[in-house]
């Protein structure tokens, strides 16, 4: 008897086919349209040795992996690598030094390995919540989302997704030590660990109460489940305090990339001003099509969060809303399509389109074509993500 379509082997084969698709597009983009290449501030050596899926912010991760964190900026507008969390570049350094492979390639391998692990965990998370029939379409929805190629790039999306899913699945399976370790590491991977914390705590609380534990025991278990991501984040802040005298240096470094001095609280105002300017001047699709699509991705995930609420999956809805809620505090929509990727419950809802096969096939085709376009412009330095 052949294995079911949602067996681990089948799911990994589908994922492998997608990986080959993304890398094929990336390699073609790098070779066929050199005349399309946009400007970059990378040095010639880094450009020469970088892989096609190492662009833009990948350079900062490579710099941390190879030389650690730089001295803090002495003036506004000086770009440094302090905006990036340490776990991913530390793994890059470890792999590069133990195997001798190039640092960017090490990052690609870590991203790919993390994503293959995340795929199996995602299936294990979807199955008890929506049933076997939702697993494959949920995976397909995750794979063909236009910005999902970042799971293979030298970025932290796949590592965080793996750790987040490992934590929540471990809570489901009564493995608190694994959940705590994964949660702690997620807090060292990216800022999204802060919103993962309440999701893990609430998941643990609901599970404990469903199993008949007392309120006190359930609250203690929830605290132990939700605290590790915050501890990981605080460890990062403590390191910056000890070394540079500023626990929030990562925020200042990120704001240095902007054209004006700002704080996270200024972010929503800046985005509102930008959107209003695009609408009133007619730049929505003329001069700012990518930014417009990024805003559309945010609206889509907000809608998917509402769908989760309607299905009475309020914990998952809260996590999706909190994940996309981080975007306004960055002050820009430019990377919103990437920031939504950790909101994995939304893809399970999106997979509901499979109930209408013709519509789902259209969604898959459009997603793959849009993804190819995104990869092409990313590889050619025309879009930062």
C-alpha positions in Angstrom: 0.0 0.0 0.0 1.4 3.4 -0.9 2.1 5.9 1.9 -0.6 8.5 2.5 -0.2 11.9 0.8 0.5 13.5 4.2 3.2 11.0 5.3 6.5 12.6 6.3 8.2 11.3 3.2 5.6 12.7 0.9 5.6 16.1 2.6 9.4 16.3 2.5 9.4 15.4 -1.2 6.9 18.1 -2.0 9.1 20.5 0.0 12.2 19.4 -1.8 10.5 20.0 -5.2 9.7 23.5 -4.0 13.3 24.1 -2.8 14.6 23.1 -6.2 12.1 25.5 -7.9 13.2 28.5 -5.8 16.9 27.8 -6.3 16.3 27.3 -10.0 14.7 30.7 -10.3 17.4 32.3 -8.1 20.2 30.9 -10.2 18.5 31.9 -13.5 17.9 35.4 -12.1 21.6 35.7 -11.2 22.8 34.5 -14.6 20.3 35.7 -17.2 19.7 39.4 -16.3 22.9 41.0 -15.1 21.8 44.2 -16.8 18.9 44.3 -14.4 21.1 44.5 -11.3 20.4 47.3 -8.9 22.8 49.2 -6.7 24.3 47.7 -3.5 26.7 48.9 -0.8 28.3 45.4 -0.5 32.0 45.2 -1.1 33.4 43.3 -4.2 34.6 40.3 -2.0 31.2 39.7 -0.4 29.4 40.1 -3.7 31.7 37.6 -5.3 31.3 34.9 -2.7 27.6 35.4 -1.8 25.0 32.9 -3.0 22.0 34.1 -5.0 19.8 33.8 -2.0 22.1 35.9 0.1 21.2 39.6 -0.4 20.5 42.7 1.5 20.2 41.9 5.3 22.1 38.7 4.6 25.2 40.8 4.6 24.6 41.8 8.2 24.2 38.2 9.3 27.4 37.3 7.5 29.3 40.2 9.2 28.2 39.0 12.6 29.1 35.4 11.8 32.6 36.4 10.6 33.5 39.3 12.8 30.9 39.7 15.6 29.1 42.9 16.5 30.7 46.1 15.5 31.4 49.1 17.7 28.1 51.1 18.3 27.3 54.0 15.9 28.6 57.3 17.1 26.1 59.4 15.1 22.6 59.1 13.7 22.5 57.5 10.2 25.5 55.2 10.6 24.4 51.7 9.8 25.7 48.9 12.0 24.8 45.2 12.5 23.4 45.6 16.0 19.8 45.4 14.7 20.1 41.6 14.2 19.7 38.9 16.9 22.6 36.5 17.5 21.5 32.9 17.3 21.3 32.6 13.5 24.7 34.1 12.7 26.3 32.1 15.6 25.0 28.9 13.9 26.4 30.2 10.6 29.8 30.8 12.2 29.8 27.3 13.8 28.9 25.5 10.6 31.4 27.5 8.5 34.2 27.0 10.9 33.6 23.3 11.4 33.1 22.4 7.7 35.1 25.1 5.9 32.2 26.1 3.7 31.6 29.8 2.8 29.6 31.7 5.4 26.7 32.6 3.1 26.3 29.0 2.0 26.3 28.0 5.7 23.4 30.3 6.2 21.5 28.8 3.3 22.1 25.3 4.7 20.9 26.3 8.1 17.8 27.9 6.6 17.0 24.9 4.5 17.5 22.4 7.3 15.4 24.5 9.7 12.6 24.7 7.1 12.5 21.0 6.4 12.2 20.5 10.2 9.5 23.1 10.4 7.5 21.4 7.6 7.2 18.2 9.7 6.4 20.1 12.8 3.8 22.2 10.9 2.1 19.0 9.7 2.1 17.7 13.3 0.6 21.0 14.5 -2.1 21.2 11.8 -3.3 17.6 12.0 -4.8 17.5 15.5 -6.5 20.9 14.9 -8.0 20.6 11.4 -7.6 17.0 10.6 -5.5 15.0 8.1 -7.2 16.5 5.0 -5.9 20.0 5.9 -2.2 19.1 6.2 -1.2 19.0 2.5 -3.1 22.1 1.4 -1.7 24.0 4.4 1.8 23.0 3.4 1.1 24.1 -0.2 -0.3 27.4 1.0 2.9 28.0 3.1 5.2 27.0 0.2 3.6 29.1 -2.6 3.1 32.3 -0.6 5.0 34.9 -2.6 7.6 35.8 0.1 8.1 32.2 1.4 11.4 32.0 -0.5 12.9 33.8 2.5 12.7 30.5 4.3 15.7 29.5 2.1 17.5 32.8 2.1 20.2 33.9 4.6 17.5 35.3 6.9 16.0 34.1 10.2 12.5 33.2 9.0 13.0 29.5 8.8 15.0 29.1 12.0 12.3 31.1 14.0 9.5 29.1 12.4 11.2 25.8 13.3 11.7 26.9 16.9 8.2 28.4 17.3 6.6 25.2 16.0 8.9 23.0 18.0 7.9 24.9 21.2 4.1 24.7 20.6 4.2 21.1 19.4 6.2 20.1 22.4 3.6 21.7 24.6 1.0 19.6 22.8 3.0 16.5 23.5 3.9 17.2 27.1 7.6 17.9 26.6 8.0 21.0 28.7 11.8 20.9 28.7 12.0 20.9 24.8 9.3 23.6 24.7 11.3 25.7 27.1 14.6 25.3 25.2 13.0 26.0 21.8 11.2 29.0 23.3 14.4 30.4 24.8 16.3 30.1 21.5 13.4 31.7 19.6 13.9 34.8 21.8 17.6 34.9 20.6 16.5 34.6 17.0 14.2 37.6 16.3 11.9 40.1 18.0 8.9 37.9 17.1 9.8 35.8 20.1 8.2 38.4 22.3 4.8 37.7 20.8 5.4 34.0 20.7 5.6 34.1 24.5 1.9 34.8 25.2 0.9 32.3 22.5 2.9 29.5 24.3 1.6 30.5 27.7 -2.1 30.5 26.6 -1.7 27.2 24.7 -0.3 25.6 27.8 -3.0 27.1 30.0 -5.9 25.9 27.8 -4.3 22.4 27.5 -3.8 22.1 31.2 -7.4 23.1 32.0 -8.7 20.8 29.3 -6.8 17.9 31.0 -8.4 18.8 34.4 -5.4 20.3 36.1 -6.1 22.8 38.9 -6.1 26.5 38.1 -2.9 27.0 40.2 -1.0 24.2 38.4 -2.3 25.4 35.0 -1.1 28.9 35.7 2.4 27.7 36.8 2.7 25.6 33.7 1.6 28.5 31.5 4.2 30.8 33.1 6.9 28.2 32.6 5.9 27.8 28.9 5.6 31.5 28.1 8.7 32.8 30.0 11.5 31.2 28.0 11.1 33.4 24.8 11.2 36.5 27.0 14.3 35.2 28.8 16.0 34.7 25.4 15.1 38.3 24.4 16.3 39.6 27.8 19.5 37.7 27.4 20.2 39.5 24.1 19.4 42.8 25.8 21.7 42.0 28.8 24.5 41.1 26.5 24.2 44.5 24.8 24.1 46.2 28.2 27.2 44.5 29.4 29.2 45.0 26.2 27.9 48.3 24.8 26.1 49.9 27.8 22.8 50.0 26.0 20.3 47.1 26.3 18.2 48.5 23.4 21.0 49.2 21.0 19.3 46.9 18.4 16.4 49.3 18.2 18.6 52.3 17.8 20.6 50.5 15.0 17.4 49.7 13.2 16.2 53.3 13.4 19.5 54.5 12.0 18.6 53.1 8.7 15.7 55.6 8.3 15.9 59.1 7.0 14.8 60.7 10.2 15.3 60.1 13.9 12.4 58.1 15.4 11.4 55.6 18.0 9.2 52.5 17.7 6.3 54.6 18.9 6.7 56.8 15.9 6.3 53.9 13.5 2.5 53.8 13.1 2.5 57.5 12.4 5.1 57.2 9.8 3.3 54.3 8.0 0.0 56.2 8.1 1.7 59.3 6.6 3.3 57.1 3.9 0.1 55.4 3.0 -1.8 58.6 2.9 0.8 60.1 0.6 0.7 57.2 -1.8 -3.1 57.4 -2.0 -3.4 61.1 -2.4 -0.6 61.3 -5.0 -1.6 58.3 -7.0 1.6 56.3 -6.3 -0.2 53.2 -5.2 0.8 51.1 -8.2 2.8 53.6 -10.2 5.8 54.2 -8.0 5.2 52.0 -5.0 3.7 48.7 -6.2 5.8 46.5 -3.9 4.9 48.6 -0.9 1.3 48.4 -1.8 1.5 44.6 -2.0 3.1 44.5 1.4 0.2 46.4 2.8 -2.1 44.0 1.1 -0.3 41.1 2.8 -0.9 42.7 6.2 -4.6 43.1 5.4 -4.8 39.5 4.2 -3.3 38.2 7.5 -5.6 40.4 9.5 -8.6 38.9 7.6 -7.2 35.4 8.3 -6.9 36.2 12.0 -10.6 37.2 11.9 -11.4 33.8 10.3 -9.5 32.1 13.1 -11.7 34.0 15.6 -14.8 32.9 13.8 -13.6 29.3 14.1 -13.2 30.0 17.9 -9.4 29.5 17.6 -8.8 32.7 19.6 -5.3 31.8 20.8 -4.1 31.3 17.2 -5.9 34.5 16.1 -4.2 36.5 18.8 -0.8 35.2 17.8 -1.4 36.2 14.1 -2.6 39.6 15.1 0.3 40.2 17.5 2.8 39.0 14.8 1.5 41.4 12.2 1.1 44.0 14.9 4.9 44.3 15.1 5.0 45.7 11.6 3.7 49.2 12.3 6.4 49.8 15.0 9.1 49.4 12.3 7.9 52.6 10.6 7.7 51.0 7.2 5.6 48.5 5.1 8.6 47.6 3.0 9.2 44.2 4.7 5.6 43.4 5.8 5.4 40.4 3.4 8.3 38.8 5.2 7.3 39.8 8.7 4.0 37.9 8.3 5.7 34.5 7.6 6.1 33.5 11.3 2.3 33.7 11.6 1.9 30.0 10.7 -1.7 29.6 11.8 -2.8 31.9 9.0 -1.6 29.4 6.4 -3.8 26.6 7.8 -6.8 28.9 7.4 -5.6 29.9 3.9 -5.6 26.2 3.0 -9.4 26.2 3.4 -9.4 27.3 -0.2 -8.8 23.7 -1.1 -12.5 23.1 -0.6 -12.9 24.8 -3.9 -10.3 22.9 -6.1 -10.4 25.2 -9.1 -9.9 28.3 -6.9 -7.1 26.6 -4.9 -5.2 25.6 -8.1 -5.5 29.2 -9.3 -4.1 30.4 -6.0 -1.2 28.0 -6.2 -0.4 29.0 -9.7 -0.6 32.8 -9.0 1.5 32.3 -5.8 4.2 30.4 -7.7 4.4 33.1 -10.4 4.4 35.9 -7.9 7.1 34.1 -5.9 9.3 33.7 -9.0 9.0 37.5 -9.6 9.9 38.3 -6.0 12.9 36.0 -6.1 14.0 37.6 -9.4 14.0 41.1 -8.1 15.5 40.1 -4.8 18.4 38.3 -6.3 19.0 41.3 -8.6 19.1 43.9 -5.8 15.8 45.6 -6.8 13.8 44.7 -3.7 15.1 44.3 -0.2 12.2 42.4 1.4 
